[in-house]
């Protein structure tokens, strides 16, 4: 059974095969698109902003999966263009379920966060599925794997602690742009490992 360090190593190797800088560049373009959409979103009752959330989530998930599958290209930053509303709906349904679980107690809500964690990757792999199908499949494949996924996420805590000082310098939050491909690709490696359980 793979451990957190195995997924991190797999992500590191995949990114090291000439896929890191296209991933960073694509994330930078997505960030610029996001920044450019904020003002019109406020003016148009947030409709473009909602689409942008789905668009970016789809693109991030696609880029991470493509990296681990050794197919990452810079052009994938626009992969969410036709799927923004679908992914936004999937995320809305997921968020609604999580809020209902958090109404019960904090611990069940946290457990369900891990149960639903693979939903965006499943939505990318199965674009014709409904939100409930994606969430149900995420619950199925995460059964017995939630603790391993928690350990994978907690293993990045050192990296995030290194980012804290960067937040206090101008444009320091851009430092996260260089960490996210590593984190997202490791999570995609985890998904690839468990998706056929």
C-alpha positions in Angstrom: 0.0 0.0 0.0 1.4 3.4 -1.0 2.1 6.0 1.6 2.1 9.9 1.5 5.8 10.0 0.6 5.1 7.6 -2.4 2.5 10.0 -3.8 4.8 13.0 -3.2 7.7 11.2 -4.9 5.4 10.2 -7.8 4.3 13.8 -8.2 7.8 15.1 -7.9 9.0 12.7 -10.7 6.0 13.6 -12.9 6.6 17.3 -12.5 10.3 16.8 -13.1 9.7 15.4 -16.6 9.3 18.9 -18.1 5.8 19.3 -16.8 6.4 21.7 -13.9 6.8 25.0 -15.7 3.9 24.5 -18.1 1.7 23.7 -15.0 3.0 26.9 -13.2 2.5 29.0 -16.4 -1.0 27.7 -16.9 -1.9 28.4 -13.2 -0.5 31.9 -13.6 -2.8 32.5 -16.7 -5.7 31.1 -14.7 -4.9 33.5 -11.9 -4.8 36.5 -14.3 -8.1 35.4 -15.8 -9.6 35.2 -12.3 -8.3 38.7 -11.4 -9.6 40.2 -14.6 -13.1 38.7 -14.0 -13.6 40.0 -10.5 -14.8 43.6 -11.4 -17.2 42.5 -14.2 -18.5 39.8 -11.8 -19.5 42.3 -9.2 -21.2 44.4 -11.9 -23.1 41.4 -13.4 -24.4 39.9 -10.1 -21.5 37.4 -9.8 -22.6 35.2 -12.8 -19.2 35.3 -14.5 -17.6 34.7 -11.1 -19.6 31.5 -10.6 -18.6 30.2 -14.0 -15.0 31.1 -13.3 -15.0 28.9 -10.1 -16.1 25.9 -12.2 -13.7 26.8 -15.0 -10.7 27.0 -12.8 -11.5 23.9 -10.7 -12.0 21.9 -13.9 -8.7 23.2 -15.3 -6.7 22.6 -12.1 -8.1 19.0 -11.9 -7.4 18.4 -15.6 -3.8 19.7 -15.3 -3.1 17.6 -12.3 -4.4 14.5 -13.9 -2.6 15.2 -17.1 0.7 15.7 -15.2 0.4 12.4 -13.4 -0.5 10.7 -16.7 2.5 12.4 -18.4 0.3 14.5 -20.8 0.6 18.0 -19.3 0.6 20.9 -21.8 0.4 24.6 -21.2 -2.7 24.8 -23.3 -4.7 22.8 -20.7 -5.3 26.0 -18.7 -8.3 26.5 -21.0 -9.6 22.9 -20.7 -12.4 24.1 -18.4 -13.9 26.5 -20.9 -16.8 24.3 -21.9 -17.2 22.7 -18.5 -17.4 25.6 -16.1 -21.1 25.4 -15.3 -21.1 21.7 -14.9 -18.1 21.8 -12.5 -19.6 24.7 -10.6 -22.8 22.7 -10.1 -20.9 19.7 -8.9 -19.0 21.9 -6.4 -22.3 23.5 -5.3 -23.9 20.1 -4.6 -20.8 18.9 -2.8 -20.6 22.1 -0.7 -24.3 21.8 0.2 -23.9 18.3 1.4 -20.8 19.3 3.4 -22.7 22.2 5.1 -25.5 19.8 6.0 -23.0 17.4 7.6 -21.3 20.2 9.5 -24.7 21.2 10.9 -24.7 17.8 12.7 -21.3 18.1 14.2 -17.8 19.1 13.2 -16.2 15.6 13.1 -18.8 14.2 10.6 -18.3 17.2 8.4 -14.5 16.8 8.4 -14.9 13.1 7.6 -17.2 13.9 4.7 -14.7 16.5 3.4 -12.3 13.6 2.9 -15.0 11.4 1.5 -15.9 13.9 -1.2 -12.3 15.0 -1.9 -12.0 13.1 -5.2 -15.2 14.6 -6.7 -13.5 17.1 -9.0 -11.2 14.4 -10.5 -14.1 12.1 -11.1 -16.1 14.9 -12.7 -13.1 15.5 -15.1 -12.8 11.8 -15.9 -16.6 11.4 -16.4 -17.9 14.7 -17.8 -21.3 13.2 -18.5 -22.0 12.1 -14.9 -24.3 14.1 -12.6 -23.0 15.8 -9.5 -24.6 13.0 -7.3 -22.9 10.3 -9.4 -19.5 12.0 -8.9 -20.0 12.5 -5.2 -21.2 8.9 -4.7 -18.2 7.5 -6.6 -15.9 9.7 -4.5 -17.4 8.3 -1.4 -17.1 4.7 -2.7 -13.4 5.0 -3.6 -12.5 6.9 -0.5 -14.0 4.2 1.7 -11.0 3.0 3.7 -8.7 5.6 2.2 -9.6 8.7 4.1 -6.8 8.3 6.7 -4.2 7.9 3.9 -5.5 11.0 2.1 -5.4 12.9 5.4 -1.8 11.8 5.9 -0.9 12.9 2.3 -2.4 16.4 3.0 -0.7 16.8 6.4 2.6 15.8 4.8 2.7 19.2 3.0 2.4 21.2 6.2 6.2 22.0 6.2 5.8 23.5 2.7 2.8 25.6 3.8 4.7 26.8 6.9 7.5 28.0 4.5 4.9 30.1 2.7 3.8 32.0 5.8 6.8 34.5 5.7 6.1 35.0 2.0 2.6 36.4 2.8 4.2 39.4 4.4 6.1 40.6 1.4 4.6 42.3 -1.7 3.3 39.7 -4.1 4.4 37.0 -1.7 1.2 35.1 -2.1 2.4 34.2 -5.6 4.8 31.8 -3.9 1.9 29.4 -3.6 1.7 29.3 -7.3 4.9 27.3 -7.3 3.8 24.9 -4.6 0.3 24.1 -5.9 1.4 22.0 -8.9 3.2 19.7 -6.5 0.3 19.4 -4.1 -2.3 19.0 -6.8 -0.3 16.4 -8.7 0.3 14.4 -5.5 -3.5 14.4 -4.9 -4.0 13.3 -8.5 -1.5 10.5 -8.0 -3.6 9.4 -5.0 -6.8 9.4 -7.1 -5.1 7.4 -9.9 -4.0 4.8 -7.3 -7.5 4.4 -5.7 -9.9 5.0 -8.6 -10.2 1.3 -9.5 -10.8 0.1 -6.0 
